Amino acid sequence: MTIQSHKGEYTASFVRGGMDQLNKDPIENAIYIVDKNIAKLYSDRLNNILNSQRVLKIEATEENKSLDCFPAYIDALVELKVRREQTLVAIGGGIIQDITCFLATTLMRGLPWMFYPTTLLAQSDSCIGSKSSINSGDVKNILGTFTPPNNVVIDVDFLSTLEEKDIFSGIGEMIKVHAINSPIDFDKISDNYEQILYDQSVMEEFIYSSLLMKKRLIEVDEFDQGPRNVMNYGHSFGHAIESATNYGIPHGIAVTIGMDIANYVASKLNVSKIEHFERMHEVMEKNYKSYLHTNISVEALIDALSKDKKNSATQLRLILPDQEGRIGIGLYDNNDVLVNAINDYFTQYGVKQ
């Protein structure tokens, strides 16, 4: 798959055994930035890379993608004698991607970088699109850049060691982009939900279709100024849920709950039909069922929504389905009707307050 960007085109390739190929024939003149957990899980299969003198291992935590950590990363790369002609190679999930992309953008005014995504969320969503997001102080993702990788290599073998919650998190983003693409595509991923969980070839098929759908949006709106905004479907409520639960729910699962809330709210605001909520709810609930009884305060959720930079005290910018089930963006009054709709959702559909 070839993606067009402001810096030229780059490719996302599906390569079974890609990590073995990389270890057998390491990229010349590269410095590897590797998730510590991946280094532990794949110590034998990545032994040549991990035992080289050109590797920086980082624990993939939110704290470690804080701006405060970057002087140490830069010092480590300088110690490894980094040069402008070298390529940074990220091996990990979204956090390692964010760190590597930000370093590649800023170090020596720009270095090439590559990405071997190791989580389902990264393989099916974040690996294309050029974004990096970095935390500063208590503020998440306040800094960032748009710097595409030179190449993305997707090896689904990495998914075999993921925890169940990380599989559901990745599937949440896959459901999202299929819903955005069309009601028919949503029905297709919904109908194949069980096969995605248990058949790696079906999983790979839907990873590919997810990236293809995202590619169409990012190529017309790389810098997130218009059509690409619809990719935030489920995210306004999802981010608020993450905040209200102190990030106790994985991102893609919070987004799944967020989409479910958005669909229900849309029906109560007469933006959409209750039939669209009912049609989509079954697979949404399957995907967040492990967190069905998480304590989510509606008051904290509404407060977090109001603090979202896209919203105000009186109006919320929400992405909701319309009467035909198509996903779109609109401004809605932050009033009792909205609050009551959210309360009704939590009362009727099992996610505890």
C-alpha positions in Angstrom: 0.0 0.0 0.0 1.4 3.4 -1.0 0.4 6.6 0.9 0.9 10.1 -0.4 2.2 12.7 2.0 3.6 16.3 2.0 7.1 14.7 2.1 6.4 12.3 -0.8 5.0 8.8 -0.8 5.7 6.0 1.6 4.7 2.4 1.8 2.9 0.2 4.3 3.8 -3.4 3.6 2.4 -6.7 5.1 5.3 -9.0 5.6 4.8 -12.3 7.5 8.1 -13.0 9.3 9.1 -9.4 8.9 10.8 -9.2 12.3 12.9 -12.3 11.4 13.9 -10.7 8.1 14.9 -7.5 10.0 16.9 -9.5 12.5 18.7 -11.6 9.9 19.5 -8.6 7.7 19.5 -5.4 9.9 19.1 -2.1 8.2 22.4 -0.6 7.4 23.2 2.6 9.3 20.1 2.5 11.5 19.4 3.1 15.2 16.7 1.1 16.7 14.2 2.4 19.2 12.5 -0.6 20.8 9.7 -1.2 23.3 11.4 -2.8 26.3 8.5 -5.4 26.5 9.0 -6.3 22.9 12.8 -6.7 23.6 11.9 -9.1 26.4 9.2 -11.1 24.5 11.3 -11.4 21.3 14.8 -11.5 22.7 15.7 -14.6 20.6 14.0 -13.5 17.3 15.5 -10.0 17.6 18.8 -10.9 19.1 21.1 -9.4 16.4 19.4 -6.0 16.8 19.1 -6.1 20.6 22.8 -7.1 21.0 24.0 -4.4 18.7 25.5 -1.1 19.8 22.7 0.8 18.0 19.7 0.3 20.1 17.7 2.4 22.6 15.2 0.5 24.7 12.3 2.4 26.2 9.4 1.3 28.4 6.2 2.1 26.6 4.4 4.2 29.2 2.6 7.6 29.0 5.1 9.0 31.4 7.9 8.2 29.0 6.5 10.1 26.1 6.5 13.3 28.2 8.7 16.2 26.9 10.7 15.9 30.2 12.1 12.6 29.0 13.4 13.8 25.7 16.8 15.2 26.8 17.7 11.7 28.1 16.7 10.2 24.7 18.7 12.8 22.8 21.7 12.2 25.1 21.5 8.5 24.4 21.3 9.0 20.7 24.3 11.3 20.8 26.1 8.7 22.7 25.3 6.3 19.9 26.9 8.8 17.5 23.7 9.6 15.6 24.2 11.2 12.2 21.8 12.9 9.8 22.1 10.2 7.2 21.0 7.5 9.7 17.5 6.1 10.0 15.6 5.7 13.2 13.7 2.4 13.3 10.8 2.2 15.8 9.8 -1.3 17.0 6.7 -1.0 19.2 3.2 0.4 19.5 1.8 3.9 19.5 4.0 5.3 22.3 7.2 4.2 20.7 5.9 5.6 17.4 5.2 8.9 19.0 8.6 9.1 20.6 10.5 8.1 17.4 8.5 10.3 15.2 9.0 13.3 17.4 12.8 12.6 17.7 13.0 12.1 13.9 11.3 15.5 13.3 13.4 17.5 15.7 16.8 15.9 16.0 19.3 17.5 13.6 16.4 19.2 11.9 15.1 15.9 10.6 16.0 12.3 10.3 14.4 9.6 8.2 12.5 7.0 10.2 10.8 3.6 9.8 8.1 1.8 11.8 7.5 -1.9 12.7 4.2 -1.6 14.6 3.7 -4.4 17.2 0.2 -3.7 18.5 -3.1 -4.1 16.7 -4.0 -0.4 17.3 -0.8 0.7 15.7 -1.0 -1.8 12.8 -4.6 -1.0 11.9 -4.6 2.8 12.6 -1.8 4.9 13.9 1.0 3.6 11.6 -0.1 5.8 8.7 -1.1 9.4 8.9 2.1 11.1 9.9 1.1 12.3 13.4 3.1 12.3 16.6 1.7 13.3 20.0 3.8 14.2 23.0 2.7 15.0 26.6 3.9 18.0 28.6 3.4 18.3 32.3 -0.2 17.0 33.1 -1.4 17.8 29.6 -1.7 14.8 27.2 -0.8 15.1 23.5 -0.3 18.9 23.6 2.8 18.7 21.4 3.2 17.0 18.1 4.3 17.0 14.5 3.2 15.6 11.1 6.2 13.6 9.9 5.5 10.5 7.9 7.8 7.5 8.1 9.8 6.4 5.1 8.3 2.9 5.4 6.0 0.8 7.5 6.4 -2.9 7.8 3.4 -4.8 9.3 4.1 -8.3 10.7 1.0 -9.8 12.3 3.2 -12.3 14.1 3.7 -9.6 16.7 0.0 -9.8 17.7 0.3 -13.3 19.1 1.7 -12.0 22.4 -0.8 -9.2 22.9 -3.1 -9.2 25.9 -6.8 -9.6 25.2 -7.5 -6.0 26.2 -5.0 -4.8 23.5 -6.7 -6.9 20.9 -10.1 -5.4 21.8 -8.6 -1.9 21.8 -7.3 -2.3 18.3 -10.5 -3.8 17.1 -12.3 -0.7 18.5 -10.4 1.6 16.1 -11.0 -0.9 13.2 -14.8 -0.8 13.9 -14.6 3.0 13.9 -13.1 3.4 10.5 -15.4 0.9 9.0 -18.4 2.7 10.4 -17.1 6.0 9.0 -16.6 4.5 5.6 -20.1 3.3 5.2 -22.9 1.4 7.0 -22.2 -1.5 4.7 -18.6 -1.7 5.8 -19.6 -1.5 9.4 -22.0 -4.5 8.9 -19.1 -6.4 7.3 -16.8 -6.0 10.2 -19.6 -6.7 12.6 -20.5 -9.9 10.8 -16.9 -11.1 10.9 -16.2 -10.0 14.5 -15.6 -13.5 15.9 -13.5 -14.6 12.9 -11.3 -11.5 13.4 -10.6 -12.6 17.0 -9.7 -16.2 16.1 -8.4 -16.3 12.5 -5.2 -14.4 11.8 -5.8 -14.3 8.1 -9.2 -12.6 8.7 -7.5 -10.2 11.1 -5.0 -9.3 8.5 -7.7 -8.7 5.9 -9.5 -6.2 8.2 -6.2 -4.5 9.2 -5.6 -3.9 5.5 -9.1 -2.6 4.9 -8.9 -0.3 7.9 -5.7 1.2 6.6 -7.1 1.6 3.1 -10.1 3.5 4.4 -7.9 5.7 6.5 -5.6 6.3 3.6 -8.4 7.8 1.6 -9.0 10.4 4.3 -5.5 11.3 5.1 -4.5 11.8 1.5 -7.1 14.5 1.1 -6.6 16.0 4.6 -3.1 15.1 5.9 -3.0 17.9 8.4 -6.4 17.2 10.0 -8.1 20.4 8.9 -11.3 19.1 7.5 -12.5 15.7 6.3 -10.0 13.8 8.4 -11.7 15.2 11.6 -14.4 12.5 11.2 -11.7 10.0 12.3 -12.4 11.3 15.8 -15.8 9.5 15.8 -16.2 8.1 19.3 -13.2 10.1 20.6 -15.0 13.0 22.2 -16.9 10.7 24.5 -13.9 8.2 24.5 -11.4 10.8 25.7 -13.9 12.0 28.4 -14.3 8.4 29.6 -10.5 7.9 29.7 -10.3 11.1 31.8 -13.2 10.2 34.0 -11.7 6.8 34.8 -8.1 8.1 35.2 -7.2 6.1 32.1 -8.3 2.8 33.5 -9.9 1.8 30.2 -7.6 1.2 27.1 -8.0 3.8 24.4 -9.7 1.7 21.7 -12.1 0.3 24.2 -13.0 3.8 25.5 -13.5 4.8 21.9 -15.9 1.8 21.4 -18.0 2.9 24.4 -17.7 6.5 23.0 -19.2 5.4 19.7 -22.0 3.5 21.4 -22.8 6.7 23.4 -22.6 8.8 20.3 -25.1 6.6 18.5 -27.5 6.6 21.4 -27.3 10.4 21.9 -27.8 10.9 18.1 -31.1 9.0 18.4 -32.2 11.1 21.4 -31.4 14.3 19.6 -33.3 13.2 16.5 -30.2 13.4 14.5 -30.3 9.6 13.8 -32.7 6.7 14.2 -32.8 4.4 17.2 -32.5 1.5 14.7 -28.9 2.6 13.8 -28.0 2.5 17.5 -29.6 -0.9 17.9 -27.9 -2.3 14.8 -24.5 -1.2 16.0 -24.8 -1.8 19.7 -24.4 -5.6 19.7 -20.8 -5.5 18.3 -19.9 -2.4 20.4 -21.0 -4.2 23.6 -19.0 -7.3 22.6 -15.9 -5.2 22.2 -16.2 -3.4 25.6 -17.8 -6.3 27.6 -14.7 -6.7 29.8 -15.3 -3.1 31.1 -19.1 -3.3 31.3 -19.1 -2.7 35.0 -16.4 0.0 35.2 -17.5 2.9 37.4 -17.9 5.9 35.1 -19.2 9.1 36.6 -21.6 10.9 34.2 -20.8 14.2 36.0 -17.0 13.6 35.4 -17.7 12.7 31.8 -19.7 15.8 31.1 -17.0 17.9 32.8 -14.3 16.3 30.7 -16.4 16.9 27.5 -16.8 20.6 28.4 -13.0 20.9 28.9 -12.2 19.4 25.5 -10.5 22.1 23.4 -13.0 21.6 20.6 -16.0 22.4 22.9 -17.4 25.3 24.9 -19.5 25.5 28.0 -22.6 25.9 25.8 -21.9 23.9 22.7 -20.2 20.5 21.9 -18.7 19.5 18.6 -19.8 15.9 18.2 -19.4 13.3 15.5 -22.7 11.4 15.2 -24.5 9.1 12.7 -27.3 10.7 10.6 -30.7 9.4 9.6 -29.0 7.1 7.0 -26.3 5.9 9.5 -23.5 7.9 7.9 -21.0 9.5 10.3 -20.7 13.3 10.3 -19.7 16.3 12.4 -22.0 18.9 14.0 -22.4 21.4 16.8 -24.9 20.6 19.5 -26.2 22.5 22.5 -24.6 21.4 25.8 -28.0 21.3 27.6 -30.3 19.0 29.7 -31.4 17.1 26.6 -27.8 16.0 26.0 -27.1 15.3 29.7 -30.3 13.3 30.0 -29.5 11.2 26.9 -26.1 10.3 28.4 -27.7 9.4 31.7 -30.3 7.3 29.9 -27.6 5.4 28.1 -25.7 4.5 31.3 -28.9 3.5 33.0 -30.1 1.2 30.2 -27.0 -0.3 28.8 -25.1 -1.5 31.8 -21.9 0.6 32.1 -22.2 1.6 35.7 -22.2 5.2 37.0 
